[in-house]
Amino acid sequence: MAERRPFLLRMDPEVYAALQRWAADDLRSLNAQIEFVLRRALQQEGRLRPIDPAVPGGGPQSEGPGATGMPVSGTTAVPPAPGVTEGEGG
């Protein structure tokens, strides 16, 4: 597993509370939830390579469609969160 880099994050108390509730609903720690949300946003914007489910630990793809980090037309790297509908603002 890759090294984790700790850092201080300041955020609005309302955002913090909403993330904490979401993390509890998904049975994740707050830290894991923040990383999940950031990773999903980065993948949707094409700024992070998609996760390859065939690689143990869900590592990035090394070859094939999406290996360059660019989104692959017609695919979604991460499914929407449970209870969130398409186009719903958060």
N, C-alpha and C positions, 0 to 999 in steps of 0.2 A: 504494500500500500504506500502511496506517496506521502511525503512529509506534510503535516498540517501546519499552517502558519497562523499563529494567534495574532489578533489585533483588536483594538478597542473600537467599538461601534456605538455611536450616539444616535438615538432615534426618538421621534415623537412618542410620548407615552401611549397615545391611541393606537399607533402602528404597532408598538411593542405588545400591547394587550391583544390586539387582533392576531398577531403572529403566534402569541402564546396559546390562544384558544385554538387556532388552526393546528398547531403542533400537537396539542392534547387530543384533538379529534382524530388526527392521523397516527397517534401513538408514537410521536417522535419527540426528541428533545428540541428545545428552542433553537439551539445551534444547528442541529441537523435540518430543521425546517427552513432556517434562513439560507443554508447552503442549497437545499432543494429548490427554493424559489429563485435564487440567483442563478443556479445552473440551468433551470428551465428557461429563464428569460434569456440567458446567453445563447442557448441552443436555438431558441426561436428567432433570435436576431442574427443567427449565422456567425456568431463570434466564438463558439466553442464547438468542437467536433461532437457529433452525435455519439451516444453510448451504443456499443455493440453488445447485445445480450448474449452472443455466442462466446465472448471472452470472459473467463472467470473473473468475478469482481466487477463486471460491467465496464471494462476498460474501453478506451477510444478505439475506433476502427483504424486499422493500419493500411488497408487497401480496399478498393471497391468504391461504390457510390458514397459520397459524403466524407471520404477520407481526407479531403483537403480542408475540411472544416466548413465548407459551403453547404447550405441546405440543399437537399435533394428534392427536386420538383415532385410534388404529389405525395410527399411523406411527411409525417410529423414525428419528431425525435422523442417528444415526451407527451403522453396523453394528458388531457385536462384533469385538473384536480377533481376529486369526487364532489358532487354538488355544485360545480361551477359550469354554467352553460356558455356556449360560444358567444362572444361579444359582451359578456358581463364584465363590468368594471369592478376593480377590487379596492 
